Amino acid sequence: MSIPTRVLLSKIRAAGYSIFSGVPCSIFGDLFEQVADSPGFLAVPAANEGSAIALAAGAVLSGQRGVVALQNSGLGNIINPLTSLLMVNKIPLLLLLSVRGHPDESVDEPQHAIMGAKTKTLLNELSIEWCDFDGTESGLDHALARGNDEFHRSAPFALLFRQGQLSDCSAAEPRADAIHYGLSVGQAIELICQQLQNDTLIVSTTGFISRELFRVQDRPLNFYMQGSLGHCSAVAAGLALASPARPVLALDGDGGVLMHMGILSTIGYASPQNLMHVVLDNEGYVSTGGQLLSLTVENRARMTTRSTAVERRRPHARSPIAPKRADAFAATTSV
């Protein structure tokens, strides 16, 4: 059984929640698109789940009620803010948790198997109350009532969703500016692969990028990171540092880069000369339904305007991350 996403949002709003953040998942369908257009909600998409928790927690400190939506793979990213921010300081939040790799469902992608089997165990170990959504409006009412009880106990509450329990309200295709750029992911990867040395080691990020790389040029020298969103560049950097004579390519996406941008500072510090980091930027989470990133062209323009003033005050400021040229790669050792 399923309910439309607008019904979910209506009931959450009626329960008093007013700020929404999180990271998309395909199970949520058009939830993020709908909440952005829903009156009464302040919707702020986050680059990673921990930041979503912290942002919503700040709103709760001001007297509002906050809700955070995330996939269970992101549960690991919020263990610290859950325990040391929410629970220690008794800050209540409603968590909408999509469960990939559910043990009672048909086989999901392998990266979801372990977390899918352990999601409820982790919540229990953290003493976080939770309930399974049953796909009905009455079930949602019951779950939100339990969440309200936990709110008055100043504790977080998790509502777990499975595949097919939420239905899209919009019949429209995913937003065009998140997908259609005149050059597809596959075409971009074809062009990139044409420029690489034959022995280049490639680490590709999760989602469509790895799938398209597999389709375009599957080879033993490719490492497909189907999982661990945001860590592609770190894995590639470690590989490059340990194999300095081999060219290494991190084939990344904008959503992954935004999720853990701190690694760029680390890479700049280590400066592996054999590493090239390519980011395919389409402004959206295409693998989960085309939801827009927080860093769209419009937001970039705002950031550029603000950063220009900073650069004027710091005329000698330079990025610690220098661009790497493909012709600087060496190719003498094997993995």
C-alpha positions as CSV (number, residue, x, y, z in Angstrom):
1,M,0.0,0.0,0.0
2,S,1.1,3.6,-0.6
3,I,0.1,7.2,-0.1
4,P,1.0,10.3,-2.2
5,T,3.9,12.3,-1.0
6,R,1.7,15.4,-0.6
7,V,-0.5,13.5,1.9
8,L,2.7,12.7,3.9
9,L,3.7,16.3,3.9
10,S,0.2,17.6,4.8
11,K,0.1,15.4,7.8
12,I,3.6,16.2,8.9
13,R,2.8,19.9,8.6
14,A,-0.4,19.4,10.5
15,A,1.6,17.8,13.3
16,G,3.5,21.0,13.7
17,Y,6.7,20.4,11.7
18,S,7.9,23.4,9.8
19,I,11.5,22.9,8.7
20,F,12.6,20.1,6.4
21,S,16.1,19.0,5.3
22,G,17.8,15.9,4.2
23,V,19.4,14.0,1.3
24,P,17.3,12.3,-1.4
25,C,16.6,8.6,-2.0
26,S,14.6,7.0,-4.8
27,I,12.2,5.5,-2.2
28,F,11.0,9.1,-1.4
29,G,10.0,9.8,-5.0
30,D,9.2,13.4,-5.5
31,L,9.1,14.2,-1.8
32,F,11.9,16.8,-2.0
33,E,10.3,18.5,-5.0
34,Q,6.9,18.6,-3.3
35,V,8.2,20.0,0.0
36,A,10.1,22.8,-1.8
37,D,6.7,24.0,-3.1
38,S,4.6,23.3,0.0
39,P,3.4,26.3,2.0
40,G,4.3,26.3,5.6
41,F,7.7,24.5,5.2
42,L,11.1,25.9,5.1
43,A,12.8,23.3,2.9
44,V,16.6,23.3,2.8
45,P,18.3,20.4,1.0
46,A,21.6,19.4,2.6
47,A,24.9,18.2,1.1
48,N,25.1,15.4,3.7
49,E,22.9,13.8,6.3
50,G,24.9,15.0,9.3
51,S,24.6,18.6,8.2
52,A,20.8,18.1,7.7
53,I,20.6,16.9,11.3
54,A,22.5,19.9,12.6
55,L,20.6,22.4,10.5
56,A,17.2,21.0,11.7
57,A,18.5,20.9,15.3
58,G,19.3,24.6,15.1
59,A,15.7,25.3,14.0
60,V,14.5,23.2,17.0
61,L,16.5,25.4,19.3
62,S,14.5,28.3,18.0
63,G,11.3,26.6,18.9
64,Q,10.3,25.0,15.6
65,R,9.8,21.3,14.8
66,G,12.2,19.8,12.4
67,V,12.1,16.7,10.0
68,V,15.0,15.1,8.2
69,A,14.7,12.7,5.4
70,L,17.5,10.3,4.5
71,Q,18.3,6.9,3.2
72,N,19.4,4.3,5.7
73,S,22.9,4.2,4.1
74,G,23.2,7.7,5.5
75,L,22.4,6.5,9.0
76,G,26.2,5.9,9.5
77,N,26.8,9.6,8.7
78,I,24.5,10.8,11.5
79,I,25.6,8.5,14.4
80,N,27.7,11.3,15.8
81,P,25.2,14.2,15.6
82,L,22.5,11.8,16.7
83,T,24.3,10.8,19.9
84,S,26.4,13.8,20.7
85,L,24.1,16.6,19.5
86,L,20.5,15.4,19.6
87,M,20.5,12.9,22.4
88,V,22.9,14.6,24.8
89,N,21.2,18.0,24.4
90,K,17.7,16.5,24.3
91,I,16.8,17.9,20.9
92,P,13.8,16.1,19.2
93,L,13.7,15.5,15.5
94,L,11.5,13.4,13.2
95,L,13.6,11.2,10.9
96,L,12.1,9.9,7.7
97,L,14.3,6.9,7.0
98,S,14.1,5.0,3.7
99,V,15.3,1.4,4.1
100,R,17.2,0.0,1.1
101,G,18.3,-3.6,1.3
102,H,15.4,-4.5,3.5
103,P,15.8,-8.2,4.5
104,D,12.2,-9.0,3.7
105,E,12.3,-7.7,0.2
106,S,13.9,-9.0,-3.0
107,V,17.6,-8.6,-3.4
108,D,18.7,-5.0,-3.6
109,E,22.0,-3.6,-4.8
110,P,24.9,-5.2,-2.8
111,Q,26.0,-1.9,-1.1
112,H,22.7,-1.8,0.7
113,A,22.7,-5.4,2.1
114,I,24.6,-4.9,5.4
115,M,22.9,-1.6,6.4
116,G,19.5,-2.9,5.3
117,A,19.8,-5.9,7.7
118,K,21.2,-3.8,10.5
119,T,19.1,-0.6,10.4
120,K,16.7,-1.5,13.1
121,T,19.4,-3.0,15.2
122,L,21.4,0.2,15.1
123,L,18.4,2.3,16.1
124,N,17.7,-0.1,19.0
125,E,21.3,0.0,20.1
126,L,21.1,3.8,20.2
127,S,17.8,3.7,22.1
128,I,16.0,5.6,19.3
129,E,12.3,4.8,19.1
130,W,11.1,3.9,15.6
131,C,8.3,2.3,13.7
132,D,7.6,0.8,10.3
133,F,5.3,2.8,8.0
134,D,2.5,0.5,6.8
135,G,1.6,2.5,3.7
136,T,-1.8,3.8,5.1
137,E,-3.0,7.2,6.2
138,S,-4.1,5.7,9.5
139,G,-0.7,4.1,10.0
140,L,0.9,7.5,9.3
141,D,-1.4,9.1,11.9
142,H,-0.4,6.5,14.5
143,A,3.3,6.9,13.7
144,L,3.2,10.7,14.0
145,A,1.4,10.3,17.3
146,R,4.3,8.2,18.5
147,G,6.7,10.8,17.1
148,N,4.8,13.5,19.1
149,D,5.2,11.5,22.3
150,E,9.0,11.3,21.6
151,F,9.0,15.1,20.9
152,H,7.6,15.8,24.3
153,R,10.3,13.5,25.7
154,S,12.9,15.6,23.8
155,A,14.0,12.6,21.8
156,P,14.4,11.8,18.1
157,F,11.9,9.4,16.4
158,A,12.4,7.5,13.2
159,L,9.7,6.5,10.7
160,L,10.9,3.8,8.3
161,F,9.8,3.6,4.7
162,R,10.1,0.8,2.2
163,Q,10.1,0.7,-1.6
164,G,6.7,1.6,-3.1
165,Q,5.1,3.1,0.0
166,L,5.2,6.7,-1.4
167,S,3.8,7.6,-4.7
168,D,4.7,10.7,-6.8
169,C,2.2,13.5,-7.0
170,S,3.7,14.9,-10.2
171,A,3.4,13.2,-13.5
172,A,6.1,15.4,-14.9
173,E,9.5,14.0,-15.7
174,P,12.4,14.9,-13.4
175,R,13.4,18.6,-13.7
176,A,15.2,19.2,-17.0
177,D,17.9,21.4,-15.6
178,A,19.0,18.5,-13.4
179,I,19.4,16.1,-16.3
180,H,19.4,17.5,-19.8
181,Y,22.7,19.3,-20.7
182,G,23.1,18.4,-24.3
183,L,25.9,16.0,-23.3
184,S,24.9,12.9,-21.4
185,V,26.9,11.3,-18.6
186,G,27.7,8.4,-21.0
187,Q,28.9,10.8,-23.7
188,A,31.0,12.7,-21.2
189,I,32.6,9.5,-20.0
190,E,33.3,8.4,-23.5
191,L,35.2,11.6,-24.2
192,I,37.1,11.3,-20.9
193,C,38.1,7.7,-21.6
194,Q,39.4,8.6,-25.1
195,Q,42.0,10.9,-23.4
196,L,43.3,8.5,-20.8
197,Q,46.4,6.3,-21.0
198,N,45.6,2.6,-21.3
199,D,46.9,1.8,-17.8
200,T,45.0,4.6,-16.0
201,L,43.4,3.4,-12.8
202,I,39.8,4.7,-12.5
203,V,37.8,5.1,-9.3
204,S,34.2,6.0,-10.1
205,T,31.5,7.2,-7.8
206,T,28.2,5.5,-7.0
207,G,25.1,5.7,-9.2
208,F,24.9,6.4,-12.9
209,I,28.5,7.4,-13.3
210,S,29.8,3.9,-12.3
211,R,27.0,2.3,-14.4
212,E,27.8,4.3,-17.4
213,L,31.6,3.7,-17.0
214,F,30.8,0.0,-16.9
215,R,28.8,0.3,-20.1
216,V,31.3,2.5,-21.9
217,Q,34.6,0.9,-20.9
218,D,34.5,-2.0,-18.4
219,R,38.0,-3.1,-17.6
220,P,39.9,-4.7,-14.6
221,L,41.5,-1.3,-13.9
222,N,38.2,0.2,-12.9
223,F,37.0,0.3,-9.3
224,Y,33.2,0.9,-9.2
225,M,32.2,2.5,-5.9
226,Q,28.6,1.4,-5.7
227,G,28.1,2.9,-2.3
228,S,29.9,5.3,0.1
229,L,28.7,8.4,-1.7
230,G,31.2,11.3,-1.3
231,H,34.3,9.1,-0.8
232,C,35.3,8.6,-4.4
233,S,38.1,11.2,-4.4
234,A,39.5,10.0,-1.1
235,V,39.8,6.4,-2.4
236,A,41.4,7.6,-5.6
237,A,43.8,9.8,-3.6
238,G,44.9,6.9,-1.4
239,L,45.4,4.8,-4.5
240,A,47.4,7.5,-6.2
241,L,49.6,8.1,-3.1
242,A,50.3,4.3,-2.8
243,S,50.9,3.9,-6.6
244,P,52.8,7.1,-7.5
245,A,54.0,5.7,-10.9
246,R,50.4,5.0,-12.1
247,P,47.9,7.6,-13.4
248,V,44.8,7.6,-11.3
249,L,41.4,9.2,-12.2
250,A,38.7,10.0,-9.7
251,L,35.5,10.0,-11.8
252,D,33.2,11.9,-9.5
253,G,29.8,13.6,-9.4
254,D,28.7,17.0,-8.0
255,G,26.5,15.4,-5.3
256,G,29.4,13.2,-4.1
257,V,31.9,16.1,-4.0
258,L,29.5,18.3,-2.0
259,M,28.8,15.5,0.5
260,H,32.4,15.5,1.9
261,M,34.2,18.5,0.5
262,G,36.7,18.5,3.3
263,I,38.7,15.8,1.5
264,L,39.6,18.3,-1.2
265,S,41.8,20.1,1.4
266,T,43.4,16.8,2.3
267,I,44.1,16.0,-1.3
268,G,45.5,19.5,-1.8
269,Y,47.8,18.9,1.2
270,A,49.0,15.5,-0.1
271,S,49.2,16.8,-3.7
272,P,49.5,13.4,-5.5
273,Q,50.9,14.4,-8.9
274,N,49.4,11.3,-10.6
275,L,45.9,12.1,-9.6
276,M,43.2,13.7,-11.8
277,H,39.8,14.5,-10.3
278,V,37.0,14.9,-12.8
279,V,33.6,16.1,-11.5
280,L,30.6,15.6,-13.7
281,D,28.3,18.4,-12.7
282,N,24.6,18.2,-13.7
283,E,23.2,20.0,-10.6
284,G,21.2,17.0,-9.5
285,Y,20.9,13.6,-7.9
286,V,20.0,11.8,-11.2
287,S,20.3,8.3,-9.7
288,T,17.6,9.0,-7.1
289,G,15.2,10.8,-9.4
290,G,16.7,14.1,-10.6
291,Q,16.3,16.1,-7.3
292,L,18.2,19.4,-7.5
293,L,21.3,20.0,-5.5
294,S,21.7,23.0,-3.2
295,L,24.5,24.2,-5.4
296,T,22.6,25.0,-8.6
297,V,23.7,27.5,-11.2
298,E,21.5,30.1,-9.5
299,N,23.1,29.5,-6.1
300,R,26.6,29.5,-7.7
301,A,25.9,33.0,-9.0
302,R,25.0,34.2,-5.5
303,M,28.1,32.5,-4.1
304,T,30.3,34.0,-6.8
305,T,29.0,37.5,-6.1
306,R,29.8,37.1,-2.4
307,S,33.2,35.5,-2.9
308,T,34.3,38.3,-5.2
309,A,34.4,40.7,-2.3
310,V,36.5,38.2,-0.3
311,E,38.9,37.8,-3.2
312,R,39.3,41.6,-3.4
313,R,40.3,41.7,0.2
314,R,42.7,38.7,-0.3
315,P,44.4,39.4,-3.6
316,H,47.1,36.8,-3.2
317,A,44.8,34.0,-2.1
318,R,45.2,30.8,-4.1
319,S,43.5,27.4,-4.0
320,P,45.8,24.7,-2.5
321,I,44.4,22.3,-5.1
322,A,46.3,22.7,-8.4
323,P,44.8,21.2,-11.5
324,K,46.5,18.0,-12.6
325,R,47.3,17.4,-16.3
326,A,46.9,14.0,-17.8
327,D,50.3,14.2,-19.5
328,A,51.9,14.4,-16.0
329,F,50.9,10.9,-15.2
330,A,53.5,8.1,-15.1
331,A,52.8,4.5,-16.0
332,T,55.3,2.1,-14.9
333,T,53.9,-0.1,-12.1
334,S,50.9,-2.4,-11.8
335,V,48.3,-2.9,-9.2
